[in-house]
Amino acid sequence: MEDSPIKKQQDMTWLENLQKNSWEPEVIISGISLAFLFVIPSRLFDFSVILIQDYGLEQIPASLVLVYFSVIISVFKIFLVTHLLMRFVWAGMLGITYAFPDGIVKEKLFKMSQSVDYHPPQYYLLKLERWCSMLYGAPLMVAIPIFTFTAYLIGLIGIYLAFNLDFEIIYVIFMATLIGFSIATLVWSKTKTMVGKSMSGTVGAVYQSNLGKWFFVSFSLALLVLAMPFIAQDLKGFSSYYANINTGDSDYEWPDDRRYFEEYNPDGKRFARMWTPHKRVSSEVLDLYLARYEREENSIPQMNALLPESDSIQWKKVESLADQYRVYLNDSLVNAEKWVKVKAGLAGQKALLGQIPIDHLPSGIHEVRLEKLTYLPPFLGGGNELRHRKKWARFEFVKE
């Protein structure tokens, strides 16, 4: 049954009133959302680290998920901050139209300005209203598709962790699905109709048809470029949690004390490689913690299978997680009498604890250096290899 003319008129009146007063919920939602958006990246960062260290997630999928979420969050940040700034300008223009309802009185201007054609303040007020409303809905056309891909990837990662698969398999499935879906959208009318009737498809079509398709494409690319600094900031330091790579040269030469000493890590962030409680040590032993990575521990069989084939890597048989490490004290190879599994630090992360004897050392500055044997899993025709990482971690401490 078709709606009656009265019902249609009521709906239109309600919609018009809603559009006129939309600025109130817009400002409230923008402010609250921004408060959360500036906190969420650090929480996602910490959660990704937990997945890598405690649950055996490889670095590639963790990075992909973190990048996808960072793109979504950065897009919303850009639009919401811009929206709030424009609403401030809009509020100022609204105040001008209220304070001076007559607008411009040319007779009271200087003679040289009386011949100029001015727009009334209401003109800019309506322009700002239109742009504010347009900006507020724009993130939907970018965020919804990326979030859909991310949710699908997370589902595949759950399968990969549950069945302890190589990520290569999951990655091929993920990429093949995206490519297949893209082709289906171009070829099959049903898929195209489904995408068109989705929220993101509708929003994208509205913006393309009103702003121009090429402007829309250029605007989307410019938005991604503008989001790059925010994404880089969200990912800063994440590579140090890649267990199978060396520490960067700058970090290795200039170690950050916050990454190696509990006393300089009051926020309780997880340690990526190794750490000790204090930089100044007065006891006869140094308590050394080695960060534990689930996937590295599960790779022991592959390591032992490849060791006889690796002529360039001289390493004894790996029987436990501790055997994957070599600890050097001032370039002298040392070992703790026993390594024990503990949950340590303010974050309570899993680690190996060993006590390194230092009673024979003179007072002064000394160095601890950590080397690691690591396994590179197969990925797109590469991997399934061993690597000896000689610059895995280092720090200096003071013997009192």
Secondary structure, DSSP 4 states (H G I P E B T S, - for coil): -PPPHHHHHHHHHHHHHHHHTTHHHHHHHHHHHHHHHTTHHHHHHHHHHHHHHHH---HHHHHHHHHHHHHHHHHHHHHHHHHHHHHHHHHHHHHHHHH-TT---GGGS-HHHHTS----HHHHHHHHHHHHHHHHHTHHHHHHHHHHHHHHHHHHHHHHHHTT--HHHHHHHHHHHHHHHHHHHHH-HHHHHHHHTSHHHHHHHHHHHHH-HHHHHHHHHHHHHHHHHHHHHHHTTGGGG-TTSPPPHHHHHS--GGGTBGGG-TT-PPPSSEEBS-SEE-SSEEEEEEE--HHHHHTHHHHHHHGGG-TT-------SGGGGEEEEETTEEE--S--EEEEETTTTEEEEEEEEE-TTSPSEEEEEEEEEEEEE--BTTB--EEEEEEEEEEEEEEE-
